[in-house]
Amino acid sequence: MRTNRQWIGTSKWVYRSLKDYDEEFANQFVKAFDIFYKTGNKGQVIELADNVLQPFGGKLFDGFSLGKR
């Protein structure tokens, strides 16, 4: 939401803000976290986060390393 200059909301307003901005994404968000909270499977949450971060270079910035060799 911040990258699109939208208010992110808090608590119950997070979903409302997401839905107002992008209903399909809001539904994906709810589904991913619903599965995680019910089963502990974090795969869809990770996929959702990866998709959100992709336009900004992904999880790790270019040149990232945990150490030099």
PQR file of N, CA, C, O and H, with PARSE charges and radii, in Angstrom:
ATOM      1  N   MET A   1       0.823  -1.174   0.000 -0.4000 1.5000
ATOM      2  CA  MET A   1       0.000   0.000   0.000 -0.0000 2.0000
ATOM      3  C   MET A   1       0.881   1.257   0.000  0.5500 1.7000
ATOM      4  O   MET A   1       0.582   2.239  -0.679 -0.5500 1.4000
ATOM      5  N   ARG A   2       1.952   1.206   0.760 -0.4000 1.5000
ATOM      6  CA  ARG A   2       2.810   2.402   0.825 -0.0000 2.0000
ATOM      7  C   ARG A   2       3.455   2.727  -0.511  0.5500 1.7000
ATOM      8  O   ARG A   2       3.592   3.896  -0.870 -0.5500 1.4000
ATOM      9  H   ARG A   2       2.195   0.408   1.311  0.4000 1.0000
ATOM     10  N   THR A   3       3.852   1.695  -1.247 -0.4000 1.5000
ATOM     11  CA  THR A   3       4.489   1.960  -2.537 -0.0000 2.0000
ATOM     12  C   THR A   3       3.518   2.561  -3.543  0.5500 1.7000
ATOM     13  O   THR A   3       3.932   3.136  -4.550 -0.5500 1.4000
ATOM     14  H   THR A   3       3.740   0.746  -0.955  0.4000 1.0000
ATOM     15  N   ASN A   4       2.225   2.427  -3.266 -0.4000 1.5000
ATOM     16  CA  ASN A   4       1.203   3.006  -4.130 -0.0000 2.0000
ATOM     17  C   ASN A   4       0.548   4.232  -3.500  0.5500 1.7000
ATOM     18  O   ASN A   4      -0.514   4.683  -3.928 -0.5500 1.4000
ATOM     19  H   ASN A   4       1.888   1.960  -2.448  0.4000 1.0000
ATOM     20  N   ARG A   5       1.215   4.756  -2.471 -0.4000 1.5000
ATOM     21  CA  ARG A   5       0.770   5.964  -1.768 -0.0000 2.0000
ATOM     22  C   ARG A   5      -0.653   5.841  -1.233  0.5500 1.7000
ATOM     23  O   ARG A   5      -1.477   6.748  -1.360 -0.5500 1.4000
ATOM     24  H   ARG A   5       2.078   4.389  -2.124  0.4000 1.0000
ATOM     25  N   GLN A   6      -0.904   4.692  -0.634 -0.4000 1.5000
ATOM     26  CA  GLN A   6      -2.198   4.418  -0.023 -0.0000 2.0000
ATOM     27  C   GLN A   6      -2.012   4.239   1.474  0.5500 1.7000
ATOM     28  O   GLN A   6      -0.955   3.806   1.934 -0.5500 1.4000
ATOM     29  H   GLN A   6      -0.235   3.956  -0.530  0.4000 1.0000
ATOM     30  N   TRP A   7      -3.041   4.575   2.221 -0.4000 1.5000
ATOM     31  CA  TRP A   7      -3.027   4.380   3.660 -0.0000 2.0000
ATOM     32  C   TRP A   7      -3.048   2.893   3.952  0.5500 1.7000
ATOM     33  O   TRP A   7      -3.851   2.168   3.365 -0.5500 1.4000
ATOM     34  H   TRP A   7      -3.900   4.927   1.847  0.4000 1.0000
ATOM     35  N   ILE A   8      -2.184   2.411   4.849 -0.4000 1.5000
ATOM     36  CA  ILE A   8      -2.102   0.977   5.098 -0.0000 2.0000
ATOM     37  C   ILE A   8      -3.111   0.500   6.127  0.5500 1.7000
ATOM     38  O   ILE A   8      -3.452  -0.682   6.150 -0.5500 1.4000
ATOM     39  H   ILE A   8      -1.532   3.000   5.327  0.4000 1.0000
ATOM     40  N   GLY A   9      -3.587   1.381   6.964 -0.4000 1.5000
ATOM     41  CA  GLY A   9      -4.548   0.980   7.983 -0.0000 2.0000
ATOM     42  C   GLY A   9      -3.891   0.170   9.085  0.5500 1.7000
ATOM     43  O   GLY A   9      -2.717  -0.190   9.000 -0.5500 1.4000
ATOM     44  H   GLY A   9      -3.309   2.342   6.945  0.4000 1.0000
ATOM     45  N   THR A  10      -4.657  -0.107  10.106 -0.4000 1.5000
ATOM     46  CA  THR A  10      -4.214  -0.969  11.200 -0.0000 2.0000
ATOM     47  C   THR A  10      -5.384  -1.834  11.622  0.5500 1.7000
ATOM     48  O   THR A  10      -6.544  -1.483  11.406 -0.5500 1.4000
ATOM     49  H   THR A  10      -5.611   0.185  10.175  0.4000 1.0000
ATOM     50  N   SER A  11      -5.071  -2.958  12.221 -0.4000 1.5000
ATOM     51  CA  SER A  11      -6.080  -3.879  12.718 -0.0000 2.0000
ATOM     52  C   SER A  11      -7.060  -4.254  11.613  0.5500 1.7000
ATOM     53  O   SER A  11      -6.639  -4.669  10.533 -0.5500 1.4000
ATOM     54  H   SER A  11      -4.129  -3.243  12.396  0.4000 1.0000
ATOM     55  N   LYS A  12      -8.358  -4.114  11.865 -0.4000 1.5000
ATOM     56  CA  LYS A  12      -9.354  -4.511  10.869 -0.0000 2.0000
ATOM     57  C   LYS A  12      -9.327  -3.630   9.632  0.5500 1.7000
ATOM     58  O   LYS A  12      -9.887  -4.006   8.602 -0.5500 1.4000
ATOM     59  H   LYS A  12      -8.700  -3.776  12.742  0.4000 1.0000
ATOM     60  N   TRP A  13      -8.698  -2.480   9.704 -0.4000 1.5000
ATOM     61  CA  TRP A  13      -8.631  -1.571   8.555 -0.0000 2.0000
ATOM     62  C   TRP A  13      -7.629  -2.026   7.505  0.5500 1.7000
ATOM     63  O   TRP A  13      -7.687  -1.560   6.367 -0.5500 1.4000
ATOM     64  H   TRP A  13      -8.243  -2.175  10.540  0.4000 1.0000
ATOM     65  N   VAL A  14      -6.714  -2.920   7.852 -0.4000 1.5000
ATOM     66  CA  VAL A  14      -5.749  -3.417   6.867 -0.0000 2.0000
ATOM     67  C   VAL A  14      -6.500  -4.066   5.713  0.5500 1.7000
ATOM     68  O   VAL A  14      -6.286  -3.721   4.551 -0.5500 1.4000
ATOM     69  H   VAL A  14      -6.667  -3.298   8.777  0.4000 1.0000
ATOM     70  N   TYR A  15      -7.381  -5.006   6.039 -0.4000 1.5000
ATOM     71  CA  TYR A  15      -8.140  -5.678   4.978 -0.0000 2.0000
ATOM     72  C   TYR A  15      -9.014  -4.683   4.219  0.5500 1.7000
ATOM     73  O   TYR A  15      -9.080  -4.734   2.990 -0.5500 1.4000
ATOM     74  H   TYR A  15      -7.556  -5.286   6.983  0.4000 1.0000
ATOM     75  N   ARG A  16      -9.674  -3.795   4.920 -0.4000 1.5000
ATOM     76  CA  ARG A  16     -10.540  -2.817   4.252 -0.0000 2.0000
ATOM     77  C   ARG A  16      -9.746  -1.940   3.291  0.5500 1.7000
ATOM     78  O   ARG A  16     -10.199  -1.651   2.184 -0.5500 1.4000
ATOM     79  H   ARG A  16      -9.620  -3.754   5.918  0.4000 1.0000
ATOM     80  N   SER A  17      -8.570  -1.525   3.717 -0.4000 1.5000
ATOM     81  CA  SER A  17      -7.715  -0.696   2.851 -0.0000 2.0000
ATOM     82  C   SER A  17      -7.257  -1.481   1.628  0.5500 1.7000
ATOM     83  O   SER A  17      -7.279  -0.967   0.509 -0.5500 1.4000
ATOM     84  H   SER A  17      -8.202  -1.760   4.616  0.4000 1.0000
ATOM     85  N   LEU A  18      -6.842  -2.730   1.845 -0.4000 1.5000
ATOM     86  CA  LEU A  18      -6.420  -3.579   0.729 -0.0000 2.0000
ATOM     87  C   LEU A  18      -7.572  -3.806  -0.244  0.5500 1.7000
ATOM     88  O   LEU A  18      -7.401  -3.692  -1.457 -0.5500 1.4000
ATOM     89  H   LEU A  18      -6.825  -3.147   2.754  0.4000 1.0000
ATOM     90  N   LYS A  19      -8.740  -4.126   0.295 -0.4000 1.5000
ATOM     91  CA  LYS A  19      -9.903  -4.414  -0.546 -0.0000 2.0000
ATOM     92  C   LYS A  19     -10.299  -3.203  -1.373  0.5500 1.7000
ATOM     93  O   LYS A  19     -10.630  -3.333  -2.552 -0.5500 1.4000
ATOM     94  H   LYS A  19      -8.878  -4.219   1.281  0.4000 1.0000
ATOM     95  N   ASP A  20     -10.267  -2.025  -0.760 -0.4000 1.5000
ATOM     96  CA  ASP A  20     -10.612  -0.805  -1.496 -0.0000 2.0000
ATOM     97  C   ASP A  20      -9.631  -0.542  -2.627  0.5500 1.7000
ATOM     98  O   ASP A  20     -10.013  -0.035  -3.682 -0.5500 1.4000
ATOM     99  H   ASP A  20      -9.998  -1.919   0.197  0.4000 1.0000
ATOM    100  N   TYR A  21      -8.360  -0.888  -2.406 -0.4000 1.5000
ATOM    101  CA  TYR A  21      -7.340  -0.626  -3.416 -0.0000 2.0000
ATOM    102  C   TYR A  21      -7.283  -1.724  -4.477  0.5500 1.7000
ATOM    103  O   TYR A  21      -7.221  -1.435  -5.672 -0.5500 1.4000
ATOM    104  H   TYR A  21      -8.050  -1.299  -1.550  0.4000 1.0000
ATOM    105  N   ASP A  22      -7.305  -3.006  -4.031 -0.4000 1.5000
ATOM    106  CA  ASP A  22      -7.174  -4.139  -4.958 -0.0000 2.0000
ATOM    107  C   ASP A  22      -7.856  -5.355  -4.337  0.5500 1.7000
ATOM    108  O   ASP A  22      -7.256  -6.068  -3.533 -0.5500 1.4000
ATOM    109  H   ASP A  22      -7.356  -3.241  -3.060  0.4000 1.0000
ATOM    110  N   GLU A  23      -9.096  -5.583  -4.709 -0.4000 1.5000
ATOM    111  CA  GLU A  23      -9.887  -6.643  -4.089 -0.0000 2.0000
ATOM    112  C   GLU A  23      -9.299  -8.031  -4.330  0.5500 1.7000
ATOM    113  O   GLU A  23      -9.329  -8.875  -3.434 -0.5500 1.4000
ATOM    114  H   GLU A  23      -9.583  -5.003  -5.362  0.4000 1.0000
ATOM    115  N   GLU A  24      -8.768  -8.279  -5.522 -0.4000 1.5000
ATOM    116  CA  GLU A  24      -8.175  -9.590  -5.817 -0.0000 2.0000
ATOM    117  C   GLU A  24      -6.969  -9.856  -4.915  0.5500 1.7000
ATOM    118  O   GLU A  24      -6.824 -10.952  -4.372 -0.5500 1.4000
ATOM    119  H   GLU A  24      -8.743  -7.593  -6.250  0.4000 1.0000
ATOM    120  N   PHE A  25      -6.108  -8.852  -4.759 -0.4000 1.5000
ATOM    121  CA  PHE A  25      -4.951  -9.020  -3.885 -0.0000 2.0000
ATOM    122  C   PHE A  25      -5.398  -9.220  -2.440  0.5500 1.7000
ATOM    123  O   PHE A  25      -4.833 -10.049  -1.727 -0.5500 1.4000
ATOM    124  H   PHE A  25      -6.226  -7.962  -5.199  0.4000 1.0000
ATOM    125  N   ALA A  26      -6.402  -8.472  -2.006 -0.4000 1.5000
ATOM    126  CA  ALA A  26      -6.915  -8.608  -0.636 -0.0000 2.0000
ATOM    127  C   ALA A  26      -7.378 -10.036  -0.392  0.5500 1.7000
ATOM    128  O   ALA A  26      -7.120 -10.598   0.672 -0.5500 1.4000
ATOM    129  H   ALA A  26      -6.861  -7.799  -2.585  0.4000 1.0000
ATOM    130  N   ASN A  27      -8.056 -10.622  -1.362 -0.4000 1.5000
ATOM    131  CA  ASN A  27      -8.522 -12.001  -1.224 -0.0000 2.0000
ATOM    132  C   ASN A  27      -7.353 -12.983  -1.168  0.5500 1.7000
ATOM    133  O   ASN A  27      -7.392 -13.943  -0.399 -0.5500 1.4000
ATOM    134  H   ASN A  27      -8.265 -10.165  -2.226  0.4000 1.0000
ATOM    135  N   GLN A  28      -6.316 -12.754  -1.974 -0.4000 1.5000
ATOM    136  CA  GLN A  28      -5.117 -13.609  -1.934 -0.0000 2.0000
ATOM    137  C   GLN A  28      -4.431 -13.499  -0.572  0.5500 1.7000
ATOM    138  O   GLN A  28      -3.979 -14.500  -0.015 -0.5500 1.4000
ATOM    139  H   GLN A  28      -6.285 -11.974  -2.599  0.4000 1.0000
ATOM    140  N   PHE A  29      -4.358 -12.290  -0.045 -0.4000 1.5000
ATOM    141  CA  PHE A  29      -3.752 -12.020   1.257 -0.0000 2.0000
ATOM    142  C   PHE A  29      -4.480 -12.800   2.351  0.5500 1.7000
ATOM    143  O   PHE A  29      -3.853 -13.484   3.161 -0.5500 1.4000
ATOM    144  H   PHE A  29      -4.724 -11.477  -0.497  0.4000 1.0000
ATOM    145  N   VAL A  30      -5.804 -12.690   2.366 -0.4000 1.5000
ATOM    146  CA  VAL A  30      -6.604 -13.381   3.377 -0.0000 2.0000
ATOM    147  C   VAL A  30      -6.451 -14.891   3.249  0.5500 1.7000
ATOM    148  O   VAL A  30      -6.286 -15.586   4.251 -0.5500 1.4000
ATOM    149  H   VAL A  30      -6.313 -12.134   1.709  0.4000 1.0000
ATOM    150  N   LYS A  31      -6.503 -15.397   2.036 -0.4000 1.5000
ATOM    151  CA  LYS A  31      -6.375 -16.835   1.813 -0.0000 2.0000
ATOM    152  C   LYS A  31      -5.019 -17.351   2.295  0.5500 1.7000
ATOM    153  O   LYS A  31      -4.940 -18.377   2.970 -0.5500 1.4000
ATOM    154  H   LYS A  31      -6.637 -14.832   1.222  0.4000 1.0000
ATOM    155  N   ALA A  32      -3.955 -16.627   1.941 -0.4000 1.5000
ATOM    156  CA  ALA A  32      -2.604 -17.057   2.327 -0.0000 2.0000
ATOM    157  C   ALA A  32      -2.457 -17.114   3.845  0.5500 1.7000
ATOM    158  O   ALA A  32      -1.923 -18.083   4.385 -0.5500 1.4000
ATOM    159  H   ALA A  32      -4.019 -15.793   1.393  0.4000 1.0000
ATOM    160  N   PHE A  33      -2.928 -16.077   4.530 -0.4000 1.5000
ATOM    161  CA  PHE A  33      -2.781 -16.065   5.989 -0.0000 2.0000
ATOM    162  C   PHE A  33      -3.762 -17.007   6.671  0.5500 1.7000
ATOM    163  O   PHE A  33      -3.461 -17.544   7.737 -0.5500 1.4000
ATOM    164  H   PHE A  33      -3.361 -15.289   4.092  0.4000 1.0000
ATOM    165  N   ASP A  34      -4.916 -17.211   6.081 -0.4000 1.5000
ATOM    166  CA  ASP A  34      -5.873 -18.171   6.627 -0.0000 2.0000
ATOM    167  C   ASP A  34      -5.262 -19.574   6.622  0.5500 1.7000
ATOM    168  O   ASP A  34      -5.350 -20.302   7.611 -0.5500 1.4000
ATOM    169  H   ASP A  34      -5.160 -16.774   5.215  0.4000 1.0000
ATOM    170  N   ILE A  35      -4.647 -19.940   5.506 -0.4000 1.5000
ATOM    171  CA  ILE A  35      -3.981 -21.249   5.411 -0.0000 2.0000
ATOM    172  C   ILE A  35      -2.846 -21.338   6.427  0.5500 1.7000
ATOM    173  O   ILE A  35      -2.687 -22.357   7.099 -0.5500 1.4000
ATOM    174  H   ILE A  35      -4.576 -19.349   4.703  0.4000 1.0000
ATOM    175  N   PHE A  36      -2.062 -20.275   6.538 -0.4000 1.5000
ATOM    176  CA  PHE A  36      -0.946 -20.282   7.485 -0.0000 2.0000
ATOM    177  C   PHE A  36      -1.434 -20.449   8.925  0.5500 1.7000
ATOM    178  O   PHE A  36      -0.898 -21.271   9.670 -0.5500 1.4000
ATOM    179  H   PHE A  36      -2.191 -19.447   5.992  0.4000 1.0000
ATOM    180  N   TYR A  37      -2.439 -19.679   9.316 -0.4000 1.5000
ATOM    181  CA  TYR A  37      -2.922 -19.753  10.698 -0.0000 2.0000
ATOM    182  C   TYR A  37      -3.589 -21.090  11.009  0.5500 1.7000
ATOM    183  O   TYR A  37      -3.538 -21.556  12.147 -0.5500 1.4000
ATOM    184  H   TYR A  37      -2.874 -19.012   8.711  0.4000 1.0000
ATOM    185  N   LYS A  38      -4.213 -21.708  10.010 -0.4000 1.5000
ATOM    186  CA  LYS A  38      -4.900 -22.985  10.243 -0.0000 2.0000
ATOM    187  C   LYS A  38      -3.969 -24.187  10.182  0.5500 1.7000
ATOM    188  O   LYS A  38      -4.171 -25.166  10.900 -0.5500 1.4000
ATOM    189  H   LYS A  38      -4.255 -21.329   9.086  0.4000 1.0000
ATOM    190  N   THR A  39      -2.938 -24.121   9.318 -0.4000 1.5000
ATOM    191  CA  THR A  39      -2.102 -25.307   9.091 -0.0000 2.0000
ATOM    192  C   THR A  39      -0.629 -25.112   9.431  0.5500 1.7000
ATOM    193  O   THR A  39       0.105 -26.086   9.600 -0.5500 1.4000
ATOM    194  H   THR A  39      -2.774 -23.326   8.734  0.4000 1.0000
ATOM    195  N   GLY A  40      -0.199 -23.869   9.532 -0.4000 1.5000
ATOM    196  CA  GLY A  40       1.227 -23.612   9.746 -0.0000 2.0000
ATOM    197  C   GLY A  40       2.018 -23.595   8.450  0.5500 1.7000
ATOM    198  O   GLY A  40       3.218 -23.321   8.464 -0.5500 1.4000
ATOM    199  H   GLY A  40      -0.795 -23.078   9.394  0.4000 1.0000
ATOM    200  N   ASN A  41       1.365 -23.884   7.329 -0.4000 1.5000
ATOM    201  CA  ASN A  41       2.029 -23.877   6.024 -0.0000 2.0000
ATOM    202  C   ASN A  41       2.210 -22.431   5.566  0.5500 1.7000
ATOM    203  O   ASN A  41       1.233 -21.724   5.318 -0.5500 1.4000
ATOM    204  H   ASN A  41       0.390 -24.107   7.318  0.4000 1.0000
ATOM    205  N   LYS A  42       3.453 -22.001   5.457 -0.4000 1.5000
ATOM    206  CA  LYS A  42       3.731 -20.606   5.106 -0.0000 2.0000
ATOM    207  C   LYS A  42       4.042 -20.395   3.624  0.5500 1.7000
ATOM    208  O   LYS A  42       4.429 -19.296   3.225 -0.5500 1.4000
ATOM    209  H   LYS A  42       4.247 -22.575   5.659  0.4000 1.0000
ATOM    210  N   GLY A  43       3.879 -21.430   2.810 -0.4000 1.5000
ATOM    211  CA  GLY A  43       4.217 -21.348   1.391 -0.0000 2.0000
ATOM    212  C   GLY A  43       3.503 -20.229   0.651  0.5500 1.7000
ATOM    213  O   GLY A  43       4.135 -19.494  -0.107 -0.5500 1.4000
ATOM    214  H   GLY A  43       3.565 -22.322   3.133  0.4000 1.0000
ATOM    215  N   GLN A  44       2.193 -20.083   0.856 -0.4000 1.5000
ATOM    216  CA  GLN A  44       1.461 -19.043   0.141 -0.0000 2.0000
ATOM    217  C   GLN A  44       1.787 -17.645   0.663  0.5500 1.7000
ATOM    218  O   GLN A  44       1.734 -16.676  -0.095 -0.5500 1.4000
ATOM    219  H   GLN A  44       1.679 -20.680   1.472  0.4000 1.0000
ATOM    220  N   VAL A  45       2.123 -17.530   1.946 -0.4000 1.5000
ATOM    221  CA  VAL A  45       2.530 -16.231   2.487 -0.0000 2.0000
ATOM    222  C   VAL A  45       3.855 -15.815   1.853  0.5500 1.7000
ATOM    223  O   VAL A  45       4.034 -14.654   1.483 -0.5500 1.4000
ATOM    224  H   VAL A  45       2.166 -18.317   2.562  0.4000 1.0000
ATOM    225  N   ILE A  46       4.775 -16.757   1.730 -0.4000 1.5000
ATOM    226  CA  ILE A  46       6.069 -16.481   1.105 -0.0000 2.0000
ATOM    227  C   ILE A  46       5.881 -16.106  -0.357  0.5500 1.7000
ATOM    228  O   ILE A  46       6.497 -15.155  -0.838 -0.5500 1.4000
ATOM    229  H   ILE A  46       4.629 -17.700   2.031  0.4000 1.0000
ATOM    230  N   GLU A  47       5.038 -16.844  -1.066 -0.4000 1.5000
ATOM    231  CA  GLU A  47       4.769 -16.544  -2.476 -0.0000 2.0000
ATOM    232  C   GLU A  47       4.150 -15.155  -2.634  0.5500 1.7000
ATOM    233  O   GLU A  47       4.513 -14.406  -3.541 -0.5500 1.4000
ATOM    234  H   GLU A  47       4.538 -17.617  -0.675  0.4000 1.0000
ATOM    235  N   LEU A  48       3.222 -14.820  -1.750 -0.4000 1.5000
ATOM    236  CA  LEU A  48       2.595 -13.501  -1.778 -0.0000 2.0000
ATOM    237  C   LEU A  48       3.639 -12.399  -1.569  0.5500 1.7000
ATOM    238  O   LEU A  48       3.663 -11.406  -2.296 -0.5500 1.4000
ATOM    239  H   LEU A  48       2.927 -15.428  -1.013  0.4000 1.0000
ATOM    240  N   ALA A  49       4.492 -12.588  -0.572 -0.4000 1.5000
ATOM    241  CA  ALA A  49       5.540 -11.604  -0.294 -0.0000 2.0000
ATOM    242  C   ALA A  49       6.516 -11.486  -1.461  0.5500 1.7000
ATOM    243  O   ALA A  49       6.913 -10.380  -1.828 -0.5500 1.4000
ATOM    244  H   ALA A  49       4.473 -13.395   0.019  0.4000 1.0000
ATOM    245  N   ASP A  50       6.902 -12.612  -2.043 -0.4000 1.5000
ATOM    246  CA  ASP A  50       7.803 -12.589  -3.200 -0.0000 2.0000
ATOM    247  C   ASP A  50       7.187 -11.812  -4.358  0.5500 1.7000
ATOM    248  O   ASP A  50       7.874 -11.034  -5.021 -0.5500 1.4000
ATOM    249  H   ASP A  50       6.579 -13.510  -1.746  0.4000 1.0000
ATOM    250  N   ASN A  51       5.894 -12.021  -4.603 -0.4000 1.5000
ATOM    251  CA  ASN A  51       5.211 -11.303  -5.688 -0.0000 2.0000
ATOM    252  C   ASN A  51       5.145  -9.806  -5.427  0.5500 1.7000
ATOM    253  O   ASN A  51       5.285  -9.008  -6.355 -0.5500 1.4000
ATOM    254  H   ASN A  51       5.337 -12.653  -4.065  0.4000 1.0000
ATOM    255  N   VAL A  52       4.935  -9.418  -4.178 -0.4000 1.5000
ATOM    256  CA  VAL A  52       4.877  -7.995  -3.824 -0.0000 2.0000
ATOM    257  C   VAL A  52       6.251  -7.346  -3.994  0.5500 1.7000
ATOM    258  O   VAL A  52       6.352  -6.213  -4.465 -0.5500 1.4000
ATOM    259  H   VAL A  52       4.821 -10.066  -3.424  0.4000 1.0000
ATOM    260  N   LEU A  53       7.299  -8.060  -3.614 -0.4000 1.5000
ATOM    261  CA  LEU A  53       8.654  -7.497  -3.655 -0.0000 2.0000
ATOM    262  C   LEU A  53       9.306  -7.552  -5.035  0.5500 1.7000
ATOM    263  O   LEU A  53      10.273  -6.833  -5.286 -0.5500 1.4000
ATOM    264  H   LEU A  53       7.217  -8.980  -3.232  0.4000 1.0000
ATOM    265  N   GLN A  54       8.795  -8.390  -5.926 -0.4000 1.5000
ATOM    266  CA  GLN A  54       9.402  -8.579  -7.241 -0.0000 2.0000
ATOM    267  C   GLN A  54       9.658  -7.276  -8.002  0.5500 1.7000
ATOM    268  O   GLN A  54      10.761  -7.095  -8.520 -0.5500 1.4000
ATOM    269  H   GLN A  54       8.009  -8.974  -5.721  0.4000 1.0000
ATOM    270  N   PRO A  55       8.689  -6.364  -8.093 -0.5600 1.5000
ATOM    271  CA  PRO A  55       8.943  -5.127  -8.846  0.2800 2.0000
ATOM    272  C   PRO A  55      10.046  -4.248  -8.245  0.5500 1.7000
ATOM    273  O   PRO A  55      10.523  -3.314  -8.890 -0.5500 1.4000
ATOM    274  N   PHE A  56      10.445  -4.551  -7.008 -0.4000 1.5000
ATOM    275  CA  PHE A  56      11.451  -3.741  -6.322 -0.0000 2.0000
ATOM    276  C   PHE A  56      12.773  -4.474  -6.175  0.5500 1.7000
ATOM    277  O   PHE A  56      13.619  -4.082  -5.372 -0.5500 1.4000
ATOM    278  H   PHE A  56      10.058  -5.309  -6.484  0.4000 1.0000
ATOM    279  N   GLY A  57      12.952  -5.535  -6.946 -0.4000 1.5000
ATOM    280  CA  GLY A  57      14.213  -6.262  -6.929 -0.0000 2.0000
ATOM    281  C   GLY A  57      14.177  -7.552  -6.143  0.5500 1.7000
ATOM    282  O   GLY A  57      15.203  -8.220  -6.013 -0.5500 1.4000
ATOM    283  H   GLY A  57      12.264  -5.854  -7.598  0.4000 1.0000
ATOM    284  N   GLY A  58      13.024  -7.920  -5.616 -0.4000 1.5000
ATOM    285  CA  GLY A  58      12.921  -9.174  -4.881 -0.0000 2.0000
ATOM    286  C   GLY A  58      13.297  -9.038  -3.419  0.5500 1.7000
ATOM    287  O   GLY A  58      13.443  -7.935  -2.892 -0.5500 1.4000
ATOM    288  H   GLY A  58      12.191  -7.377  -5.721  0.4000 1.0000
ATOM    289  N   LYS A  59      13.452 -10.196  -2.775 -0.4000 1.5000
ATOM    290  CA  LYS A  59      13.751 -10.223  -1.331 -0.0000 2.0000
ATOM    291  C   LYS A  59      15.097  -9.593  -1.007  0.5500 1.7000
ATOM    292  O   LYS A  59      15.256  -8.932   0.019 -0.5500 1.4000
ATOM    293  H   LYS A  59      13.334 -11.091  -3.204  0.4000 1.0000
ATOM    294  N   LEU A  60      16.045  -9.803  -1.878 -0.4000 1.5000
ATOM    295  CA  LEU A  60      17.399  -9.337  -1.612 -0.0000 2.0000
ATOM    296  C   LEU A  60      17.820  -8.350  -2.691  0.5500 1.7000
ATOM    297  O   LEU A  60      17.546  -8.556  -3.874 -0.5500 1.4000
ATOM    298  H   LEU A  60      15.915 -10.340  -2.711  0.4000 1.0000
ATOM    299  N   PHE A  61      18.471  -7.303  -2.287 -0.4000 1.5000
ATOM    300  CA  PHE A  61      18.911  -6.323  -3.264 -0.0000 2.0000
ATOM    301  C   PHE A  61      20.079  -6.852  -4.084  0.5500 1.7000
ATOM    302  O   PHE A  61      20.784  -7.766  -3.656 -0.5500 1.4000
ATOM    303  H   PHE A  61      18.693  -7.135  -1.326  0.4000 1.0000
ATOM    304  N   ASP A  62      20.279  -6.280  -5.253 -0.4000 1.5000
ATOM    305  CA  ASP A  62      21.350  -6.693  -6.158 -0.0000 2.0000
ATOM    306  C   ASP A  62      22.694  -6.590  -5.461  0.5500 1.7000
ATOM    307  O   ASP A  62      23.028  -5.551  -4.892 -0.5500 1.4000
ATOM    308  H   ASP A  62      19.706  -5.538  -5.602  0.4000 1.0000
ATOM    309  N   GLY A  63      23.456  -7.660  -5.506 -0.4000 1.5000
ATOM    310  CA  GLY A  63      24.778  -7.671  -4.903 -0.0000 2.0000
ATOM    311  C   GLY A  63      24.787  -8.160  -3.463  0.5500 1.7000
ATOM    312  O   GLY A  63      25.854  -8.229  -2.855 -0.5500 1.4000
ATOM    313  H   GLY A  63      23.185  -8.504  -5.969  0.4000 1.0000
ATOM    314  N   PHE A  64      23.633  -8.502  -2.898 -0.4000 1.5000
ATOM    315  CA  PHE A  64      23.564  -8.967  -1.516 -0.0000 2.0000
ATOM    316  C   PHE A  64      24.371 -10.244  -1.338  0.5500 1.7000
ATOM    317  O   PHE A  64      24.346 -11.124  -2.199 -0.5500 1.4000
ATOM    318  H   PHE A  64      22.765  -8.445  -3.392  0.4000 1.0000
ATOM    319  N   SER A  65      25.076 -10.347  -0.236 -0.4000 1.5000
ATOM    320  CA  SER A  65      25.746 -11.586   0.139 -0.0000 2.0000
ATOM    321  C   SER A  65      25.837 -11.664   1.647  0.5500 1.7000
ATOM    322  O   SER A  65      25.851 -10.643   2.335 -0.5500 1.4000
ATOM    323  H   SER A  65      25.095  -9.633   0.464  0.4000 1.0000
ATOM    324  N   LEU A  66      25.897 -12.877   2.154 -0.4000 1.5000
ATOM    325  CA  LEU A  66      26.033 -13.071   3.587 -0.0000 2.0000
ATOM    326  C   LEU A  66      27.474 -12.960   4.044  0.5500 1.7000
ATOM    327  O   LEU A  66      27.752 -12.881   5.241 -0.5500 1.4000
ATOM    328  H   LEU A  66      25.885 -13.707   1.595  0.4000 1.0000
ATOM    329  N   GLY A  67      28.364 -12.955   3.111 -0.4000 1.5000
ATOM    330  CA  GLY A  67      29.763 -12.838   3.442 -0.0000 2.0000
ATOM    331  C   GLY A  67      30.609 -12.929   2.182  0.5500 1.7000
ATOM    332  O   GLY A  67      30.204 -13.526   1.184 -0.5500 1.4000
ATOM    333  H   GLY A  67      28.138 -13.020   2.139  0.4000 1.0000
ATOM    334  N   LYS A  68      31.755 -12.346   2.243 -0.4000 1.5000
ATOM    335  CA  LYS A  68      32.656 -12.384   1.078 -0.0000 2.0000
ATOM    336  C   LYS A  68      33.529 -13.610   1.160  0.5500 1.7000
ATOM    337  O   LYS A  68      33.958 -14.009   2.243 -0.5500 1.4000
ATOM    338  H   LYS A  68      32.085 -11.862   3.053  0.4000 1.0000
ATOM    339  N   ARG A  69      33.788 -14.198   0.032 -0.4000 1.5000
ATOM    340  CA  ARG A  69      34.699 -15.363  -0.042 -0.0000 2.0000
ATOM    341  C   ARG A  69      35.859 -15.050  -0.924  0.5500 1.7000
ATOM    342  O   ARG A  69      36.734 -15.894  -1.115 -0.5500 1.4000
ATOM    343  H   ARG A  69      33.440 -13.874  -0.848  0.4000 1.0000
TER
END
